[in-house]
Amino acid sequence: MYARETASWRAQAIGQDVVDLALAVPWLIVAAIATLRGSRRASLALGSGLGFAAYSFVVYAFDVRFNQMFLVYCAILGVSTYGLIALAAHGAARHLRADVLAPAPRRVASVTLIASATLFALMWLGEDVPAIVRGAPPASLMDVGLATNAVHVLDLSLVLPAMLVSGVLLWRQRRMGHALASIAMGFCVLMELNIAGIMIAMQRLGVAATSSMVWVFTGLAAFAAVLLVSLLRAVR
């Protein structure tokens, strides 16, 4: 399926596939079953999983060359997006405004989300702004052979602002902020493990990737997982 991709993009796609099957699918299944049984905590975890799926398959649908799985990409993108809409519609009162009874590390989680959003925004802008000034595409696009970087588009327009807003609302101890921050933190766990998995795949397939960064993103994922568990445990 990835025969026409560059070596770098092919390795990243294979790594993404492995993470989707080994991590995202079990996460979605377990969270969906528990949500159907009435768990408010699971509904927040389900929101994280659906957000991760929608994000990932926007990239598949737009930045992977047409192949036998194209309609599957479209189907997963549609189901995950409408799943998020349905979750929000049915859980506006019962899930997203869930009662927070136990103490939680709100300040630490808030700073983590705000800092993550800020650092990733600066990193992407550090590539994009000089390229705009030069009037030439960033070097990272040359490696993957793409016209635009869907990750930068999604992060700068949707994901990073959402993380920033969630962190600010959590800092202000808004009830909605706790729910949104829980979803955002779950997304961070999945995405950071996803990045680590992609880097491992790139190394295995002979594409340049820094070994130390695998451990950095794995450690960040573990830290985010601890914060996620603490936030979810505080929800009744």
Secondary structure as GFF3:
##gff-version 3
##sequence-region A 1 236
A	DSSP	alpha_helix	7	19	.	.	.	ID=ss1
A	DSSP	pi_helix	20	24	.	.	.	ID=ss2
A	DSSP	alpha_helix	25	36	.	.	.	ID=ss3
A	DSSP	alpha_helix	40	63	.	.	.	ID=ss4
A	DSSP	alpha_helix	70	91	.	.	.	ID=ss5
A	DSSP	alpha_helix	106	134	.	.	.	ID=ss6
A	DSSP	alpha_helix	139	144	.	.	.	ID=ss7
A	DSSP	alpha_helix	150	154	.	.	.	ID=ss8
A	DSSP	pi_helix	155	159	.	.	.	ID=ss9
A	DSSP	alpha_helix	160	171	.	.	.	ID=ss10
A	DSSP	alpha_helix	175	204	.	.	.	ID=ss11
A	DSSP	alpha_helix	211	233	.	.	.	ID=ss12
###
